[in-house]
């Protein structure tokens, strides 16, 4: 008989139950909170949620009891945009930006993405997995149980495959769940600077077929920006990816109004990410194309910018917004969804409830997993977090604190503050 686990004595059981599609508009604020709630887990799945007295009547003698201690219990965060496999760090560039240099100026001098590419190319698969396991622990201790994980720091056939293989290994060897995305179109590598068309052809005709053949990714992403990949180049790559059965995601309108949001809508991509410069026409296009916007305030903060994505306009337009960290070594070196909740509330004027929805069930739907994770409901995977607070709003209110007391992945303890 599968092992059972009962989580009792919750101040608030934030279930986010009942969403059969990503939440939009006023529904973003519907968290389906059960006061004095409890939950029964059998194996890696949730068997029942309800009031404490209802769940306690189902508890058998062989059931393990987890006393939440009047804390908040809610789904593990689903981080729908990360770059978690890389070598080296870029603290030197952080110092340059603090002295006034811009992201684009640093990139033009050979820094930025290309700096991480050089370090990652020289790293072995073993090196990348070792570093990735360290970062996996960071995500877990911040309350994240699933991440979307992009490649993009190899930019050769073998180095991109190396990164995707590392992601596959990390998914198998850590409690953190990974959803893999191929991002061979992250930048034009230095050796192809004067041969853009040749590199696009390499991505389309060599990288994508190998990725699909080895089943190393579920999605394909492109950094759509005029000085990175134009809308025409992005369309070519994403169209080829779709032919290989991959879902589509787009780095859109981050540095300028490049047309990325409109491209994502034309291709009916799953998501358009960043969107700091998206205008009303872009928002309307996303709505028409049923594209979920993935907002990344951590990168705006870390780059010292004030141009945050227009979250309120997107919510008012009926878009099912998602929040994510954009964890990477350059523009957003944070794995903390808690920090992102704070930024969303203070800088983008989302309510705490909207932010929690965007970081859980909406993020799960953006990854095609809304029926498996993102809420606490019967039959869903038992990914949940006991947060050391009595009110879910404290997660954004008290910022700079690691609130998770215990983190469970598939019904198993993955992190404990007390251990």
PLY file of the C-alpha trace (Angstrom):
ply
format ascii 1.0
element vertex 419
property float x
property float y
property float z
element edge 418
property int vertex1
property int vertex2
end_header
0.00 0.00 0.00
1.40 3.44 -0.92
2.69 5.55 1.95
0.29 8.27 3.10
1.00 11.68 4.51
-1.39 14.07 6.22
-0.61 17.77 6.44
-2.65 19.29 9.24
-2.89 22.45 11.33
-2.54 24.88 8.40
-3.42 28.50 9.05
-4.28 28.81 5.36
-4.31 26.02 2.78
-3.90 28.05 -0.42
-5.21 25.52 -2.94
-5.78 27.56 -6.14
-8.25 24.79 -6.92
-10.86 24.88 -9.65
-8.92 26.39 -12.55
-9.47 24.36 -15.73
-7.58 26.94 -17.74
-5.10 29.68 -16.85
-6.73 32.40 -14.77
-7.30 35.87 -16.17
-9.02 39.09 -15.11
-10.65 39.00 -11.70
-10.09 35.24 -11.47
-6.40 35.94 -10.86
-7.36 36.88 -7.31
-9.23 33.65 -6.60
-6.89 31.54 -4.48
-9.48 29.07 -3.08
-8.08 29.34 0.44
-9.22 26.86 3.08
-8.84 28.29 6.57
-7.68 25.69 9.10
-7.14 23.37 6.14
-5.50 19.99 5.79
-4.37 17.69 3.01
-3.95 13.94 2.54
-1.22 12.64 0.23
-0.86 9.08 -1.01
2.42 8.28 -2.71
3.28 11.21 -4.96
-0.32 12.40 -5.46
-2.78 14.44 -3.48
-5.71 12.32 -2.33
-7.87 14.90 -0.55
-7.96 18.53 0.59
-10.43 20.12 2.97
-11.04 21.44 6.45
-8.94 19.89 9.17
-11.81 17.95 10.71
-12.73 16.48 7.31
-9.21 15.25 6.56
-8.50 13.98 10.07
-11.44 11.58 9.73
-9.60 9.95 6.80
-6.28 9.44 8.59
-5.26 5.81 9.22
-2.82 4.46 11.76
0.03 4.08 9.25
-0.26 7.68 8.03
2.63 10.08 8.65
1.42 13.31 10.23
3.02 16.62 9.26
2.01 19.41 11.61
2.18 22.69 9.68
2.25 24.60 12.96
-0.39 27.14 11.89
1.66 28.06 8.85
0.60 28.73 5.25
0.63 25.71 2.92
0.47 26.27 -0.82
1.65 24.76 -4.12
5.32 24.82 -4.97
6.22 27.73 -7.22
6.43 26.96 -10.93
9.20 29.08 -12.43
8.40 29.29 -16.13
11.56 31.01 -17.40
15.08 30.09 -16.24
18.58 29.57 -17.66
19.92 27.20 -14.96
22.80 25.44 -16.73
25.93 27.49 -17.32
29.56 27.85 -16.29
31.16 30.85 -14.65
29.59 34.00 -13.23
29.50 37.61 -14.42
30.10 39.55 -11.22
32.57 41.71 -13.16
29.74 42.87 -15.43
27.55 43.55 -12.42
30.32 45.83 -11.16
30.53 47.54 -14.57
26.79 48.17 -14.62
26.96 49.63 -11.10
29.52 52.06 -12.50
27.22 53.15 -15.32
27.81 50.74 -18.20
24.67 49.45 -19.93
23.81 45.85 -20.76
24.12 46.60 -24.48
27.51 48.33 -24.06
28.89 45.36 -22.17
27.55 42.94 -24.80
29.10 45.00 -27.59
32.49 44.58 -25.90
32.14 40.79 -25.99
30.50 40.41 -22.61
26.95 39.43 -21.80
25.67 36.15 -23.15
28.84 35.55 -25.15
30.93 35.69 -21.98
28.91 32.84 -20.47
29.04 30.98 -23.79
32.85 30.96 -23.70
32.90 29.56 -20.17
30.16 27.00 -20.83
31.82 25.66 -23.96
34.93 24.75 -21.98
32.96 23.08 -19.17
32.29 19.35 -19.20
28.89 17.76 -18.78
29.97 16.72 -15.29
30.94 20.30 -14.45
27.57 21.62 -15.62
25.60 19.01 -13.69
27.59 19.71 -10.52
26.88 23.44 -10.75
23.27 22.75 -11.70
22.72 20.68 -8.56
23.85 23.62 -6.46
21.34 25.88 -8.19
18.61 23.25 -7.85
19.00 23.49 -4.09
18.65 27.27 -4.33
15.34 26.91 -6.16
14.02 24.36 -3.69
14.91 26.39 -0.60
13.02 29.31 -2.16
9.91 27.15 -2.53
10.13 26.32 -6.24
9.42 22.73 -7.26
9.28 23.00 -11.08
11.30 25.12 -13.49
11.37 25.66 -17.21
15.04 25.26 -18.14
16.58 26.76 -21.26
19.78 25.95 -23.10
21.42 28.79 -25.00
24.92 29.10 -23.59
26.53 26.70 -26.05
25.60 28.00 -29.52
27.22 25.05 -31.25
25.50 21.77 -32.02
27.43 19.75 -29.46
27.47 22.40 -26.75
23.71 22.97 -26.97
23.18 19.21 -26.77
25.55 19.09 -23.78
23.44 21.65 -21.91
20.18 19.86 -22.72
21.68 16.55 -21.60
22.70 18.22 -18.34
19.10 19.40 -17.85
17.86 15.86 -18.47
20.33 14.50 -15.91
19.38 17.14 -13.34
15.72 16.25 -13.79
16.56 12.63 -13.00
18.94 13.28 -10.11
17.37 16.15 -8.13
13.97 16.65 -6.48
13.44 19.68 -8.72
11.34 19.06 -11.86
12.69 20.48 -15.15
10.82 21.34 -18.36
13.42 21.63 -21.09
13.55 24.37 -23.74
16.01 24.60 -26.64
17.38 28.15 -26.99
20.05 27.79 -29.64
18.85 31.18 -30.90
19.95 33.01 -27.75
22.57 35.10 -29.51
24.67 35.15 -32.69
28.00 33.61 -31.61
31.12 35.64 -32.25
32.40 33.34 -34.98
29.19 33.94 -36.98
28.99 37.70 -36.43
29.33 38.45 -40.14
27.47 35.30 -41.21
24.09 35.59 -39.53
22.23 33.59 -42.18
24.71 30.74 -41.80
24.08 30.53 -38.07
20.31 30.61 -38.51
20.70 27.77 -40.99
22.79 25.85 -38.43
20.03 26.20 -35.84
17.32 25.15 -38.28
19.07 22.38 -40.19
21.46 20.86 -37.64
20.56 21.79 -34.05
16.81 21.37 -34.19
16.86 17.95 -35.88
19.33 16.61 -33.30
17.35 18.04 -30.37
14.14 16.51 -31.70
15.79 13.18 -32.53
17.15 12.81 -29.00
13.92 14.20 -27.45
15.90 16.65 -25.36
13.40 19.53 -25.33
9.68 20.20 -25.19
9.91 23.81 -26.36
11.97 26.07 -28.59
12.66 29.69 -27.71
14.21 32.59 -29.67
15.60 35.91 -28.45
13.67 38.14 -30.84
15.39 41.53 -30.97
16.68 43.48 -33.96
20.34 43.24 -32.90
19.95 39.59 -31.89
17.42 37.69 -34.04
15.07 39.70 -36.23
11.39 38.85 -36.48
12.05 37.22 -39.86
14.89 35.06 -38.49
12.84 34.23 -35.39
9.86 33.21 -37.54
12.12 30.91 -39.59
13.52 29.18 -36.49
10.23 28.86 -34.64
8.41 27.57 -37.70
11.06 24.87 -38.10
10.75 24.01 -34.41
7.02 23.55 -34.77
7.62 21.14 -37.65
9.74 19.08 -35.23
6.88 18.95 -32.74
8.23 21.50 -30.27
6.10 24.07 -28.48
7.04 27.72 -28.96
8.21 30.42 -26.56
9.62 33.85 -27.45
11.93 36.34 -25.74
9.87 39.33 -26.88
10.13 43.13 -26.69
12.70 43.11 -23.89
15.11 45.79 -25.06
12.89 47.55 -27.59
9.51 47.31 -29.29
10.87 44.70 -31.69
7.63 43.05 -32.77
8.23 39.96 -30.66
4.80 40.00 -29.03
3.08 40.22 -32.40
5.26 37.40 -33.74
4.38 35.20 -30.77
0.71 35.86 -31.45
1.02 35.12 -35.17
2.62 31.77 -34.37
0.23 31.02 -31.47
3.22 30.51 -29.20
2.65 29.23 -25.69
4.32 32.29 -24.18
5.89 35.64 -24.92
8.46 36.48 -22.26
9.85 39.79 -20.92
7.57 42.28 -22.79
9.01 45.36 -21.06
8.46 47.47 -24.19
5.23 45.91 -25.46
2.55 48.44 -26.39
-1.26 48.29 -26.52
-1.19 46.71 -29.99
1.13 43.99 -28.73
-1.11 43.30 -25.75
-4.13 43.02 -28.04
-2.20 40.64 -30.30
-1.29 38.41 -27.33
-4.94 38.36 -26.30
-6.08 37.43 -29.81
-3.40 34.74 -30.13
-4.13 33.33 -26.65
-0.46 33.75 -25.72
0.47 33.84 -22.03
2.81 36.70 -21.10
5.68 35.68 -18.82
6.83 38.72 -16.89
10.37 38.89 -15.51
10.77 41.81 -13.12
13.97 40.35 -11.68
15.89 41.17 -14.85
14.56 44.75 -14.89
15.64 45.17 -11.27
19.08 43.59 -11.74
19.83 45.69 -14.83
18.97 48.87 -12.93
16.11 49.71 -15.25
12.70 51.15 -14.42
10.94 49.85 -17.54
8.80 47.08 -16.04
6.30 45.10 -18.08
2.82 46.68 -18.17
1.24 44.04 -15.95
-1.87 45.99 -15.01
-2.73 46.73 -18.64
-2.24 43.05 -19.47
-4.46 41.93 -16.60
-7.11 44.50 -17.53
-6.97 43.18 -21.10
-7.74 39.68 -19.87
-4.32 38.08 -20.28
-3.36 35.09 -18.12
-0.10 36.53 -16.83
2.79 34.47 -15.50
5.67 35.51 -13.24
9.15 33.95 -13.41
12.68 34.66 -12.22
14.68 34.59 -15.48
17.44 33.04 -13.34
20.71 33.46 -15.26
24.29 34.56 -14.52
24.01 37.96 -16.19
20.76 39.89 -16.13
18.82 38.16 -13.34
20.96 36.11 -10.95
18.15 35.13 -8.59
16.28 31.84 -8.10
13.84 33.48 -5.67
10.20 33.57 -6.71
9.62 35.30 -3.38
11.70 38.25 -4.59
9.69 38.22 -7.82
6.40 38.36 -5.88
7.66 41.44 -4.05
8.75 43.15 -7.27
5.46 42.29 -8.96
3.50 43.93 -6.15
5.70 46.99 -5.57
6.84 47.76 -9.11
4.09 46.36 -11.36
1.17 46.94 -8.96
-0.09 43.38 -8.99
-1.92 42.28 -5.86
-0.39 39.51 -3.75
-3.17 37.15 -4.86
-2.55 37.92 -8.55
1.17 37.37 -8.06
0.67 34.00 -6.34
-1.64 32.83 -9.15
0.86 33.97 -11.78
3.66 32.06 -10.04
1.76 28.78 -9.61
-1.27 27.65 -11.60
-0.86 30.09 -14.49
2.81 29.19 -14.79
1.88 25.51 -14.79
-0.53 26.03 -17.67
2.12 27.94 -19.63
4.22 24.77 -19.49
1.37 22.46 -20.48
1.14 21.08 -16.94
-1.89 22.80 -15.50
-3.63 19.48 -14.97
-0.66 18.06 -13.02
0.88 20.82 -10.87
0.24 24.40 -9.79
-2.63 23.81 -7.38
-3.48 21.55 -4.46
-6.27 19.27 -5.71
-7.13 15.59 -5.68
-5.11 13.71 -8.28
-2.41 16.34 -8.73
1.25 15.85 -7.94
2.03 16.53 -4.27
4.38 19.48 -4.79
3.74 21.80 -1.87
5.46 24.18 0.52
4.91 24.96 4.18
5.76 28.65 4.51
6.79 30.12 7.85
4.01 32.69 7.97
0.32 32.78 8.89
-0.98 34.83 5.95
-0.01 34.25 2.29
0.39 38.01 1.75
3.47 37.92 3.96
5.33 36.16 1.14
5.52 39.45 -0.79
5.26 41.78 2.21
8.34 40.54 4.10
10.87 40.60 1.26
14.43 39.29 1.33
13.38 36.36 3.53
13.33 32.68 2.64
9.86 31.84 3.92
9.78 28.09 3.12
9.90 25.97 6.28
9.55 22.67 4.40
9.34 21.85 0.70
7.82 18.64 -0.65
8.31 17.35 -4.20
6.13 14.44 -5.25
5.15 13.84 -1.63
8.78 13.58 -0.46
10.60 16.10 1.71
13.02 17.96 -0.55
14.09 20.76 1.79
13.64 21.50 5.48
14.71 24.63 7.29
15.15 22.65 10.49
17.36 19.90 9.10
0 1
1 2
2 3
3 4
4 5
5 6
6 7
7 8
8 9
9 10
10 11
11 12
12 13
13 14
14 15
15 16
16 17
17 18
18 19
19 20
20 21
21 22
22 23
23 24
24 25
25 26
26 27
27 28
28 29
29 30
30 31
31 32
32 33
33 34
34 35
35 36
36 37
37 38
38 39
39 40
40 41
41 42
42 43
43 44
44 45
45 46
46 47
47 48
48 49
49 50
50 51
51 52
52 53
53 54
54 55
55 56
56 57
57 58
58 59
59 60
60 61
61 62
62 63
63 64
64 65
65 66
66 67
67 68
68 69
69 70
70 71
71 72
72 73
73 74
74 75
75 76
76 77
77 78
78 79
79 80
80 81
81 82
82 83
83 84
84 85
85 86
86 87
87 88
88 89
89 90
90 91
91 92
92 93
93 94
94 95
95 96
96 97
97 98
98 99
99 100
100 101
101 102
102 103
103 104
104 105
105 106
106 107
107 108
108 109
109 110
110 111
111 112
112 113
113 114
114 115
115 116
116 117
117 118
118 119
119 120
120 121
121 122
122 123
123 124
124 125
125 126
126 127
127 128
128 129
129 130
130 131
131 132
132 133
133 134
134 135
135 136
136 137
137 138
138 139
139 140
140 141
141 142
142 143
143 144
144 145
145 146
146 147
147 148
148 149
149 150
150 151
151 152
152 153
153 154
154 155
155 156
156 157
157 158
158 159
159 160
160 161
161 162
162 163
163 164
164 165
165 166
166 167
167 168
168 169
169 170
170 171
171 172
172 173
173 174
174 175
175 176
176 177
177 178
178 179
179 180
180 181
181 182
182 183
183 184
184 185
185 186
186 187
187 188
188 189
189 190
190 191
191 192
192 193
193 194
194 195
195 196
196 197
197 198
198 199
199 200
200 201
201 202
202 203
203 204
204 205
205 206
206 207
207 208
208 209
209 210
210 211
211 212
212 213
213 214
214 215
215 216
216 217
217 218
218 219
219 220
220 221
221 222
222 223
223 224
224 225
225 226
226 227
227 228
228 229
229 230
230 231
231 232
232 233
233 234
234 235
235 236
236 237
237 238
238 239
239 240
240 241
241 242
242 243
243 244
244 245
245 246
246 247
247 248
248 249
249 250
250 251
251 252
252 253
253 254
254 255
255 256
256 257
257 258
258 259
259 260
260 261
261 262
262 263
263 264
264 265
265 266
266 267
267 268
268 269
269 270
270 271
271 272
272 273
273 274
274 275
275 276
276 277
277 278
278 279
279 280
280 281
281 282
282 283
283 284
284 285
285 286
286 287
287 288
288 289
289 290
290 291
291 292
292 293
293 294
294 295
295 296
296 297
297 298
298 299
299 300
300 301
301 302
302 303
303 304
304 305
305 306
306 307
307 308
308 309
309 310
310 311
311 312
312 313
313 314
314 315
315 316
316 317
317 318
318 319
319 320
320 321
321 322
322 323
323 324
324 325
325 326
326 327
327 328
328 329
329 330
330 331
331 332
332 333
333 334
334 335
335 336
336 337
337 338
338 339
339 340
340 341
341 342
342 343
343 344
344 345
345 346
346 347
347 348
348 349
349 350
350 351
351 352
352 353
353 354
354 355
355 356
356 357
357 358
358 359
359 360
360 361
361 362
362 363
363 364
364 365
365 366
366 367
367 368
368 369
369 370
370 371
371 372
372 373
373 374
374 375
375 376
376 377
377 378
378 379
379 380
380 381
381 382
382 383
383 384
384 385
385 386
386 387
387 388
388 389
389 390
390 391
391 392
392 393
393 394
394 395
395 396
396 397
397 398
398 399
399 400
400 401
401 402
402 403
403 404
404 405
405 406
406 407
407 408
408 409
409 410
410 411
411 412
412 413
413 414
414 415
415 416
416 417
417 418
